[in-house]
Amino acid sequence: MACLLQLALLCVVVGSVDGKYYGKEIATSWGSSASNGLAGSIYAVDKNTIQIIGFSFTPSGDGAGTAILMGKGKTFENAKTSGDLSNAVTVMAGPLRSYNGEDIIFDIADGVISDFGYLAVGNTDSQVLYGGASIPQGFVAPAQQDIGTFTSRAHSVRSQEVTVIDDRTIFIRSFRYDGQGPDAYFYVGVTDAVKLQQAPYGIIPDENGVSDKKATQYSDRDIMLTLPSTISAIELKWLSMFCISYSHNFGEVTFPDDLNVPPHIGQVDIDREGFNCEAMSEQLQVSWLITNDSITFELAGNINRNEDYMAFGLSGSTTRPQMNDADVVVADYREGSTPRAVDYFITSKAQCSSNGGTCPDTSTANVAIDDVTDVSAEVTYGITRVKYTRARNTGDAKDKEYMTDGTEQQVVWAVGPLNTKKEAAKHYTNARSSCELYF
């Protein structure tokens, strides 16, 4: 694939392997009597999700009856000694195959992690446990965490509550800054005092993924910041609007020492709804789900919802991203308005006119049908999400078919402003390099 891949108040033991954060550590050992090559480090991603990094296991025979289990009311040692698995539930059904240092992740359907006393690999037929680990009493799984508000020190910097969504995602509510600082950026550090930092700390990208331009004015905007892959919020002391030239802190919010949040979804791919997911950029993510002859999309963007649109669809060329002759859907969700996802066929990059351009299918230029249905939307933590459905093959001359036979298809995407007619105007960002997806 050629496109960009993204998309405890006790003593908190964070989980890291080779410098990456994987959640809160449950155990790194499967017990002194573990058998069948059982190994791997166990982490809680959130209250319902566990991942095992470097999982190894060799089943006996065909592995019949093997599974990953979680038990209630007992520690692993109690369950191993008693051989009583009556309170165990299967969280990853088998038969398990051979694993050799692989990373696996699974959700717990029946309860949350703290409901259980242990996790183990066992055999439900023979009632044998090959190895496992007890879950500490009072275990608090990672969760989104509010950390306070920005202090106001200069240039009208202030905010409402700041939430750490995961170890690389920070949501700031109603952020304000007058934009008058000569050389100010979003800036993070690991020192007690807010001051200049050495790499990899310092300047981080803004809500649009831009880190080489100074911050402009913010007027009570909700924004989402994504830390670079080299930085985890777990290690940070503060986030500031910081002027580099004068080493001046305009305002900061601090991170608690006991921060206990999920790992970033770019490191852990959690698919809860069956949707496939790809990040087109730091600003736009596309998810899709095929059901019979229909395909449902969700466009999720870190955009100005009252001004911007998100667009996604099939390229006008089979070999490269091309807007001309592209079949796209343009989606927006303005505050106080009904969400929209509009079927477009593009004949040029110009705004729509009677002669063509970037036009809805129902325009006089295209004289076709809008085949988009079931439009819904929500805004969560500053991310605008618009969901819609269309037939894979509408039969409309202005639409292209989404293939499900293993054919790789070129896609295009864009983010830009709506014009006064609420139609797509020239984009801010769009697909610049080849991006092929399998639907």
Buried (B, 14 or more C-beta within 10 A) or exposed (E): EEBBEBBBEEEBBBBBEEEBBBBBBBBBBBBEEBBBBBBBBBBBBBBBBBBBBBBBBBBBEEBBBBBBBBBBBBBBBBBBEEEBBEBBBBBBEBBBEEBEEBBBBBBBEEBBBBBBBBBBBBBBEEEBBBBBBBBBEEBBBBBBBEBBBBBBBBBBBBBEEBBBBBBBBBBBBBBBBBEEBEEBBBBBBBEEEBEEBEEEBBBBBBBBEBEEEBBEEBEEBBBBBBBBEEBBBBBBBBBBBBBBEEEBBBBBBBBEEEBBBBBBBBBBEBEEEEBEBBBBBBBBBBBBBBEEEBBBBBBBBBBBBEEBBBBBBBBBBEEBBBBEBBBBBBBBBBEEEEBBBBBBBBBBEBBBEEEBBBBBBBBEBBEBBBBBEEBBBEBEBBBBBBBBBBBBEBEBEBBBBBBEEEEEBBBBBBBBBBBEEEBBBEBBBBBEEBBBBEB
